Amino acid sequence: MAPNMEPGIYTLTVEVPGFRKIVRENVELLVNSTVRVDMELQPGAVSETINVVAELPALQTDHADTGRD
């Protein structure tokens, strides 16, 4: 609810993290009136970055033995 708003033409914007931004233009508010504007939130693009850094243990490639006695 937004009481005591001046009559006029409004643009409504809804932004919620994780959802797409919604914009409704040309919403007309008249004197002594109630305006209902339904806005359905749609999941937005979720991006996640995972960086994996690994180093291989040094292999001894000059001998064929397995290290067992």
C-alpha positions, -999 to 999 in steps of 0.1 A, spaced: 0 0 0 11 35 -7 -15 59 7 -15 97 0 0 94 -35 -7 122 -60 -29 113 -90 -9 107 -121 8 82 -144 34 60 -126 61 35 -135 64 6 -111 96 -13 -108 102 -45 -87 138 -58 -81 145 -87 -59 178 -106 -58 175 -139 -76 146 -128 -97 141 -109 -130 134 -72 -128 98 -63 -135 87 -29 -149 51 -18 -153 47 15 -171 17 38 -175 0 28 -143 -27 55 -139 -37 66 -104 -69 87 -102 -83 107 -73 -100 85 -46 -92 53 -64 -75 21 -56 -52 5 -82 -41 -31 -81 -11 -42 -101 -2 -79 -100 34 -87 -106 46 -123 -109 82 -128 -100 102 -150 -124 135 -167 -114 164 -148 -128 197 -158 -141 217 -173 -113 254 -174 -120 279 -192 -99 316 -195 -106 337 -223 -92 375 -222 -97 393 -254 -91 431 -253 -88 450 -285 -84 485 -296 -89 494 -332 -97 520 -348 -76 553 -351 -92 556 -385 -110 589 -403 -112 589 -415 -148 625 -426 -152 619 -459 -132 594 -486 -138 593 -499 -102 563 -494 -80 583 -486 -49 574 -519 -32 602 -540 -17 
